[in-house]
Structures are given as structure tokens and as C-alpha cells.
């Protein structure tokens, strides 16, 4: 069965980000601000967005979007997430074939996106990687356990 955000998932995300979601139709919106840095962003989670069957076999996908003052980022077909209260961040993950993409949203209104990272890099010895690949590999390596049961 494909991943779908539950009410418990939404509350866990809210707990890590320390902000309550605002339901908006079928979506949940989290408005994040950090007074120290002056940053702000809005996180929007849209579970079960209907897609015509001729375009997508299973008919629905999860869409996670970030709206920031100078950017818009989106993960389509989000297949899981990791919420870490200790790190103060939620990593939304989309796995496709042998690659993983991730959208990292921080409690302090920070955001990073890593797209199409080869899965073999997630378990690589990070000291052997070029500097340009280390951040994405370390950040998304946490997601490796999400897909252990997928073979």
C-alpha cells in the first residue's frame, strides 16, 4: 500500500516544527517564522491528491510544498518522512527507482532540497565522496530505513 499522511503524522510533524497546522480544504498548512534570522516560510502538505488514472496508475499522490519569500519547492509523490525533534527538522522523501529526493524543513524556517540522489550514495563512506555530494548524502541517508521493507 502506498504511503499516505495520517492525522497522527500531521500531529507528529506539528510537534517537531512546534507550530500547529491550519487545515485548508484537503491540505495542511504550517506557517514557520524565526525572529532571530528573520526567515519565514509556509509548508503545505496535500495528502491524496487525485490524478487521472490514465496519467498515474494508483490515482493519488502526496504533494509537499514550501513557499518562501524568494522560492517555491515541491516534492511530488512523497513516499515517506522522518521527523526529528532533536534535529528540529522534518525530511520529506520521494523515492523513484534507484534515486531519492528529499525536502528538509527546519523548525527555524530553513529549507533545503536534494533531488535525484543515487541510492548507493546514501550508504556510502561519506569521507570518500566529493564535497558537493556530502550534504545531500548525509541528509538523505536517514531515509534509508524508510525503504528497508521495499527490498
JOZIKA-V496145 format. One record per residue. N is the residue number from 0. RES is the residue in three letters. PHI is phi in radians with two decimals (999 if undefined). Layout:
<<N;RES;PHI> <N;RES;PHI>>
This chain:
<<0;UNK;999> <1;UNK;-1.23> <2;UNK;-1.19> <3;UNK;-2.41> <4;UNK;-1.18> <5;UNK;-1.69> <6;UNK;-1.06> <7;UNK;-1.14> <8;UNK;-1.08> <9;UNK;-1.08> <10;UNK;-1.21> <11;UNK;-1.14> <12;UNK;-1.07> <13;UNK;-1.06> <14;UNK;-1.12> <15;UNK;-1.19> <16;UNK;-1.42> <17;UNK;1.01> <18;UNK;-2.62> <19;UNK;-1.46> <20;UNK;-1.30> <21;UNK;-1.90> <22;UNK;-1.11> <23;UNK;-2.46> <24;UNK;1.14> <25;UNK;-1.61> <26;UNK;-1.95> <27;UNK;-2.18> <28;UNK;-2.04> <29;UNK;-2.05> <30;UNK;-1.70> <31;UNK;-1.94> <32;UNK;-2.42> <33;UNK;-2.33> <34;UNK;-1.10> <35;UNK;-1.06> <36;UNK;-1.60> <37;UNK;1.42> <38;UNK;-1.43> <39;UNK;-2.61> <40;UNK;-2.79> <41;UNK;-2.11> <42;UNK;-1.81> <43;UNK;-2.20> <44;UNK;-1.96> <45;UNK;-2.03> <46;UNK;-1.33> <47;UNK;0.96> <48;UNK;-1.34> <49;UNK;-1.29> <50;UNK;-2.17> <51;UNK;-0.96> <52;UNK;-0.98> <53;UNK;-1.24> <54;UNK;-1.73> <55;UNK;-2.61> <56;UNK;-1.04> <57;UNK;-1.51> <58;UNK;1.56> <59;UNK;-2.47> <60;UNK;-2.44> <61;UNK;-1.66> <62;UNK;-2.11> <63;UNK;-2.07> <64;UNK;-2.19> <65;UNK;-2.16> <66;UNK;-1.89> <67;UNK;-2.18> <68;UNK;-0.93> <69;UNK;-2.16> <70;UNK;-2.76> <71;UNK;-2.36> <72;UNK;-2.19> <73;UNK;-2.63> <74;UNK;-1.93> <75;UNK;-1.72> <76;UNK;1.02> <77;UNK;-1.02> <78;UNK;-1.84> <79;UNK;2.91> <80;UNK;-2.70> <81;UNK;-2.23> <82;UNK;-1.98> <83;UNK;-2.11> <84;UNK;-1.14> <85;UNK;-1.09> <86;UNK;-1.46> <87;UNK;1.21> <88;UNK;-2.62> <89;UNK;-2.15> <90;UNK;-1.90> <91;UNK;-1.66> <92;UNK;-2.15> <93;UNK;-2.22> <94;UNK;-1.86> <95;UNK;-2.51> <96;UNK;1.07> <97;UNK;-1.76> <98;UNK;-2.35> <99;UNK;-2.26> <100;UNK;-2.06> <101;UNK;-2.50> <102;UNK;-2.08> <103;UNK;-1.77> <104;UNK;-2.02> <105;UNK;-1.73> <106;UNK;-0.95> <107;UNK;-1.57> <108;UNK;1.11> <109;UNK;-1.78> <110;UNK;-2.69> <111;UNK;-2.39> <112;UNK;-2.28> <113;UNK;-2.23> <114;UNK;-2.06> <115;UNK;1.01> <116;UNK;-1.43> <117;UNK;-1.04> <118;UNK;-0.99> <119;UNK;-1.11> <120;UNK;-1.35> <121;UNK;-1.25> <122;UNK;-2.00> <123;UNK;-1.30> <124;UNK;-1.28> <125;UNK;-1.08> <126;UNK;-1.22> <127;UNK;-1.68> <128;UNK;-1.54> <129;UNK;-1.11> <130;UNK;-0.96> <131;UNK;-1.15> <132;UNK;-1.79> <133;UNK;-1.13> <134;UNK;-1.04> <135;UNK;-1.15> <136;UNK;-1.17> <137;UNK;-1.16> <138;UNK;-1.05> <139;UNK;-1.48> <140;UNK;-1.07> <141;UNK;-1.08> <142;UNK;-1.42> <143;UNK;-0.92> <144;UNK;-1.21> <145;UNK;-1.10> <146;UNK;-1.98> <147;UNK;-0.97> <148;UNK;-1.42> <149;UNK;-1.54> <150;UNK;1.39>>
